[in-house]
């Protein structure tokens, strides 16, 4: 069983930056793919970015390409967010899935495809 704990959310102005972190226990490096999602209350959870077990392959939602960067090191997943816009305001969640169940690269996985989730961290852009 994997436990995920997000941190790094907060309030920033339009154009600002934030870095979200997701600590995994035990480490998911090289054995789980991971993703970041976001959700506005009353709407569906939206996939933002995905990374494979090694950290070599990444994939992004069109709305964040060129602004967000997903990365991982040891037992921590990151989401560097630059050029933040008000429409990026949401609760952000990290998720993990054993690599053998992650399917092909080059697409974002849906929320139901991940077994492990963090509690979320709020990002507010004004």
N, C-alpha and C positions, 0 to 999 in steps of 0.2 A: 504494500500500500504506500502510495506517494503522498506526502503532505506538501502543499504549496502555500507560500505566504508572500503576498505582494506588498510593496511599499513604494513611496516616491510620488504619490499623487499630491495634488494641491491646486491652488488657484493661481492662474497666470493671465497676463494680458495678451491680447491678439498679437501674434508674431513671436511670442515667447517660446521658451523651451522647458521641457521636463524630461527626466529619465526615470522610468519605472523599473523596478527590480522585482524579481520573483525568486525566492529562495526555495530550493527543492530538498526534501529529506525523505529517503536517502537520495544521493546524487542521481540525476537522470541523464548525465552526460554520456553520450554514445549508446544509450539504450532506450531512449524515449524521444519521439519528436515532440515539439512544444509549439504553442501558439499563444497569441494575444487576441482577446476579444474585447468588445465594448458593448455596453447596453445602456440605452436611455429608458427610464422607467416607462413601462407600458408598450415597449417595442421589443422586437426580437433581438437576441444576442447576435452581434455582427462580427464576423472574423476580420481581423485587421492584418495580421501577419503570421507567418509560419516559418519554422526552422527545423531542419532535420537533426538527428542525434549528434552528428559530428560538428554541427554548426557551419557546414560548408554550403548548404543550399538553403536559400530563403525565398519567400514569396509574399507579395503584398496585395492588399486591396487597392484598387485603382485610386481611391480617394486619398491614400496616404503615401503613394509612391513618390519618392524624391524628398519626402519630409520626415518619414519615420524610418528607423533602422532597428531591426531585431538582431540580437546577438546572444551568445551564451559563453560562459566560462565556468568550468568546474560545475558547481551545483547551483549556479545562478543564471537566470534568464533576464535579459534586459530589453527595454524598448526606449530608444532615444527618440524623442519627439521634438522636432524643430518646426518653426513656422506655424505654430498652433493657431487654429481658427475657432471661433465660437461653436461651429458645428462639430468640433472634436470633443465637446463637453459630453461626458458619459462616465459610467462606472467601468473601469478597465479590469479585466480578469485574465490571469494566465491559466493555461491548461496543458496537460501532458498525456501522452498515450504511448504505450510500448511500441517500439519501432516496427515490430513485425505486423502491427495492425494499422500502420499509417498510410498505406497505399502509395500511389505514385506521386512523384514530386511534380512541382509545377502547377499545383492547384491548392487553393485554400480548403482546409477541412472544415466541415460543419461542426457545430457545437456538440451534436449527438455522437460524433465520432471520437470524442475525448472522454476518458474515464475519470480523470483527476482534475480538480479545480481548486483555485484559491478563493479567498473570501472577497476579493475585489478591492480596488483603491480608486477613489473619486478624482477625476480631473475636471476642472472647471476653467473655461476660457472666456474672458469677457472683453 
